[in-house]
């Protein structure tokens, strides 16, 4: 009974899992995960190109999408961008440059002031979905010619509006991606992937896996889309609740490496439990409050073993000079240097 009581108490504490980047703010109710094909899919399905049916966003694989666009001429591609920007901009397997163009149109059409910066010249938006709190994926570097690709998966309190919001430097999805891109050099593209519905603050969403499960499906399809357009196998960087997403997606991606940091757990007891061929790395700074979150899994709450524990079996990322929960990408830190080496395939 005493052991059960300790387990129950630990599970109750797991409700305080905070998987994001803004601290111990109160939760804002359960979030509805945005899933399925993007807005405009019905009109897309009813259309055609050169007499050919368009690939169904709900059922066509990214590889089928890539083959479809390869069979269109430039005029046909741009016509689809003009008629269906939200679909083309979110269609994994579509040509990268075409998605950038489509998302510039989609962001402008959204008509919301907090999205306007995403349409600025030079921004490379690879996905934009205005449903719910909004989702976005932004590329830093030349994805079409990159020798290496990294994908940053953020935690709670991130969405299309806060993706690049003013906050401490080198934090938030865009801030982390920019810092990593600056550290790796020109042959590596970095994607800030705010491509799933994240929890808001503290609450059941942060302690449970429901949103991470939905996010893992989207992340796996996103990485398949990268593969379909000829991009190198990516390195996934999962911060906080984003590490839960990466853990659940691990077996379904072609990632070469998976790096989790500030992680409450990845819903696996060991690296072997992730069922991935990727190398798995883990980091936690000495003052990261995530260390106070119980590593339990009980009645669907909590995310399991500590990925930085020796028993888990991940490779260690040095993080002794990291401050707090969001300091992993600060220039000059050992963690950022290690992240850059992993992203470029130079770490052993």
C-alpha positions in Angstrom: 0.0 0.0 0.0 2.8 2.4 0.9 4.4 1.8 -2.5 1.1 2.4 -4.3 0.6 5.6 -2.3 4.0 6.9 -3.4 3.2 6.1 -7.0 -0.2 7.8 -6.8 1.4 10.9 -5.3 4.0 11.0 -8.0 1.3 10.7 -10.6 -0.5 13.6 -9.1 2.6 15.6 -9.2 2.9 14.7 -12.9 -0.1 17.0 -13.5 2.4 19.8 -13.0 4.3 18.8 -16.1 5.1 22.1 -17.9 6.2 21.3 -21.3 6.7 24.7 -22.8 8.9 27.8 -22.5 7.1 30.4 -20.5 7.2 29.0 -16.9 4.6 27.9 -14.5 1.6 29.7 -15.9 -1.9 28.3 -15.3 -3.4 26.1 -18.0 -6.0 27.5 -20.3 -8.3 24.5 -20.7 -8.0 21.4 -22.9 -6.8 22.2 -26.5 -8.4 20.7 -29.6 -5.7 19.1 -31.7 -5.7 20.4 -35.3 -5.5 17.3 -37.5 -6.3 16.2 -41.1 -5.9 18.0 -44.4 -5.7 21.8 -44.5 -8.6 24.2 -45.2 -9.7 24.2 -48.8 -9.2 20.5 -49.3 -12.7 20.0 -50.5 -12.4 22.6 -53.3 -9.0 21.1 -54.1 -10.4 17.6 -54.5 -13.1 19.0 -56.8 -10.5 20.6 -59.1 -8.1 19.1 -61.7 -4.9 20.1 -63.5 -4.5 19.4 -67.2 -7.4 17.0 -67.0 -5.8 15.0 -64.1 -7.3 14.7 -60.6 -5.4 16.4 -57.8 -3.8 14.2 -55.1 -6.1 13.9 -52.1 -4.4 15.7 -49.2 -6.0 13.2 -46.8 -4.8 10.0 -48.5 -2.0 10.7 -50.9 1.5 10.0 -49.6 4.1 12.8 -49.9 5.8 10.6 -52.5 2.7 10.5 -54.6 2.4 14.3 -54.2 6.0 14.7 -55.4 5.3 12.6 -58.4 2.2 14.5 -59.3 4.0 17.9 -59.2 6.9 16.5 -61.2 4.4 15.8 -64.0 3.2 19.4 -64.2 4.8 22.2 -66.1 5.6 25.5 -64.3 2.4 27.2 -65.5 0.3 24.4 -64.1 2.1 24.5 -60.8 1.6 28.2 -60.4 -2.0 28.0 -61.4 -2.6 25.6 -58.5 -0.8 28.0 -56.1 -3.0 30.8 -57.2 -6.2 28.8 -56.8 -5.4 26.8 -53.7 -2.6 28.5 -51.7 -3.6 26.9 -48.3 -3.5 23.4 -49.8 -0.3 23.7 -51.8 1.4 25.5 -48.9 0.7 22.6 -46.5 1.1 19.7 -49.0 4.0 17.6 -47.9 5.8 16.4 -51.0 5.1 19.6 -53.0 8.2 21.5 -54.3 9.8 23.6 -51.6 9.8 26.9 -53.5 6.2 26.4 -54.5 5.2 26.0 -50.9 7.0 29.2 -50.0 5.1 31.1 -52.6 1.8 29.6 -51.6 2.2 30.4 -48.0 3.1 34.0 -48.7 -0.4 34.2 -50.3 -2.0 32.3 -47.5 -0.6 34.4 -44.8 -1.6 37.6 -46.6 -5.1 36.2 -47.1 -5.4 35.3 -43.4 -5.9 39.0 -42.6 -4.6 38.8 -39.0 -2.0 41.3 -37.9 0.0 38.9 -35.8 0.6 36.7 -38.9 1.7 39.6 -41.1 5.5 39.3 -40.3 5.5 35.8 -41.7 4.8 37.3 -45.2 7.8 39.6 -45.0 10.4 39.4 -47.8 12.9 36.7 -47.1 10.7 34.6 -44.8 10.6 31.0 -46.0 7.3 29.6 -44.6 7.0 25.9 -45.5 3.7 25.4 -43.8 0.9 27.7 -42.5 -2.4 26.5 -41.1 -4.6 29.2 -39.6 -7.0 26.8 -37.9 -7.2 27.0 -34.1 -4.2 28.9 -32.7 -2.4 28.4 -36.0 0.6 26.3 -37.0 3.6 27.2 -39.0 6.9 25.8 -40.2 9.7 28.2 -41.2 13.0 27.4 -42.9 16.3 29.0 -42.1 18.9 28.3 -44.8 18.7 26.7 -48.3 16.5 23.6 -47.8 16.7 22.7 -51.5 20.5 22.5 -51.6 21.3 21.7 -47.9 23.7 18.9 -47.1 22.1 18.6 -43.7 18.7 19.3 -42.3 17.6 19.9 -38.6 14.0 20.2 -37.4 13.3 22.0 -34.1 10.1 20.8 -32.4 9.1 23.2 -29.6 7.0 22.6 -26.5 4.0 24.3 -24.9 2.6 27.8 -25.5 3.8 27.9 -29.1 1.6 28.5 -32.2 1.6 30.6 -35.4 1.2 33.8 -33.5 4.0 33.2 -30.9 6.3 31.3 -33.3 8.5 34.4 -33.6 7.1 36.6 -30.9 9.3 38.9 -28.9 10.9 37.0 -26.0 14.3 36.2 -24.7 16.8 35.8 -27.5 17.5 32.3 -28.7 14.2 30.9 -27.3 10.9 30.1 -29.0 10.7 28.1 -32.2 12.1 30.7 -34.6 14.7 31.9 -32.0 16.1 28.4 -31.4 16.2 27.6 -35.2 18.0 30.9 -36.0 20.6 30.3 -33.3 21.2 26.8 -34.5 21.4 27.9 -38.1 24.0 30.6 -37.1 26.0 27.9 -35.4 26.0 25.3 -38.2 26.9 27.4 -41.2 25.5 27.6 -44.7 25.3 23.9 -45.7 22.7 23.1 -43.1 19.0 24.1 -43.2 17.1 24.4 -40.0 13.3 24.2 -39.8 11.3 25.7 -36.9 8.4 23.3 -36.9 5.5 24.6 -34.9 3.4 22.1 -36.8 1.1 20.7 -34.0 -1.3 21.9 -31.4 0.8 22.4 -28.2 -0.5 22.5 -24.6 -1.1 25.8 -23.0 0.5 26.3 -19.6 0.1 23.7 -16.8 -2.7 21.2 -17.0 -3.9 17.9 -18.2 -2.7 18.5 -21.8 0.9 19.0 -20.6 0.8 15.9 -18.4 -0.9 13.7 -21.0 0.1 12.4 -24.4 -3.0 13.2 -26.4 -1.6 16.3 -28.2 1.8 14.7 -28.6 0.2 11.7 -30.3 -1.6 13.9 -32.8 1.6 16.0 -33.3 3.7 12.8 -33.9 1.5 11.9 -36.8 2.0 15.3 -38.3 5.8 15.3 -37.7 6.2 11.9 -39.3 4.3 13.1 -42.4 6.4 16.3 -42.5 9.7 14.4 -42.4 8.3 12.1 -45.1 7.6 15.2 -47.2 11.2 16.3 -46.8 12.4 12.9 -48.0 10.0 13.0 -50.9 11.6 16.3 -52.2 15.1 14.9 -51.8 16.2 16.5 -48.6 18.7 14.7 -46.4 17.5 12.6 -43.4 16.8 15.2 -40.7 18.0 15.6 -37.2 15.1 16.2 -34.8 15.6 18.5 -31.8 12.7 18.2 -29.3 12.4 20.7 -26.5 10.3 19.9 -23.5 6.8 18.7 -24.6 8.2 18.7 -28.1 10.5 15.9 -27.0 7.4 13.8 -26.2 6.3 14.4 -29.8 9.7 13.3 -31.1 9.6 10.2 -29.0 6.2 9.1 -30.3 7.2 9.9 -33.9 10.6 8.2 -33.7 9.7 4.9 -35.1 7.9 6.5 -38.0 10.6 8.9 -39.3 13.8 8.5 -41.2 15.7 10.9 -38.8 19.4 10.2 -38.5 19.5 11.6 -34.9 16.9 12.6 -32.3 18.0 15.1 -29.7 15.7 15.7 -26.6 16.5 18.4 -24.1 14.6 19.8 -21.2 12.5 16.7 -21.5 9.8 15.4 -19.2 10.1 12.0 -20.8 9.5 10.5 -24.2 6.9 7.8 -23.4 9.5 5.1 -23.6 11.6 3.4 -20.8 14.7 3.1 -22.9 16.2 4.1 -26.2 15.3 0.6 -27.5 11.7 1.3 -26.6 11.6 4.1 -29.2 12.1 1.5 -31.9 14.2 3.8 -34.1 17.5 3.4 -35.9 18.3 7.0 -35.2 21.0 7.9 -32.7 19.3 9.3 -29.6 20.8 12.1 -27.5 19.6 13.8 -24.3 20.5 17.0 -22.5 19.4 18.7 -19.3 20.9 21.8 -17.7 21.7 21.9 -14.0 19.1 24.6 -13.3 16.3 23.3 -15.6 13.2 23.0 -13.5 12.1 20.0 -15.6 14.3 18.0 -13.3 11.6 18.5 -10.6 8.9 16.9 -12.8 8.4 13.3 -11.7 9.3 10.8 -14.4 6.3 8.5 -14.0 3.6 7.2 -16.2 0.3 6.4 -14.4 -3.3 6.3 -15.8 -2.2 8.1 -18.9 -0.4 10.9 -17.1 3.3 11.6 -17.1 5.8 10.8 -19.8 7.9 8.1 -18.3 11.6 7.7 -17.8 14.2 10.5 -17.6 16.0 10.5 -21.0 19.2 11.8 -19.4 19.4 8.8 -16.9 22.1 6.2 -17.6 19.4 3.5 -17.6 17.6 5.1 -20.5 20.7 4.7 -22.8 20.8 8.0 -24.7 24.0 9.6 -25.7 24.8 12.6 -23.4 24.8 16.2 -24.7 27.0 18.4 -22.5 24.8 21.1 -20.8 26.6 22.1 -17.7 26.5 25.8 -18.6 22.9 25.9 -19.6 20.7 28.3 -17.6 17.1 27.4 -16.9 14.7 25.6 -19.1 15.2 27.7 -22.3 19.0 28.4 -22.4 20.1 25.5 -24.6 20.6 27.6 -27.7 22.5 30.5 -26.2 25.6 31.2 -28.2 28.8 30.0 -26.5 27.1 27.2 -24.5 28.4 23.7 -24.7 24.9 22.5 -25.6 24.6 24.7 -28.7 28.1 23.6 -29.9 27.1 20.0 -29.4 23.8 20.5 -31.2 25.6 22.0 -34.2 28.0 19.1 -34.4 25.1 16.6 -34.3 23.1 18.6 -36.9 26.1 18.4 -39.3 26.8 14.7 -38.6 30.1 15.4 -36.9 29.3 14.2 -33.4 30.2 10.7 -32.2 
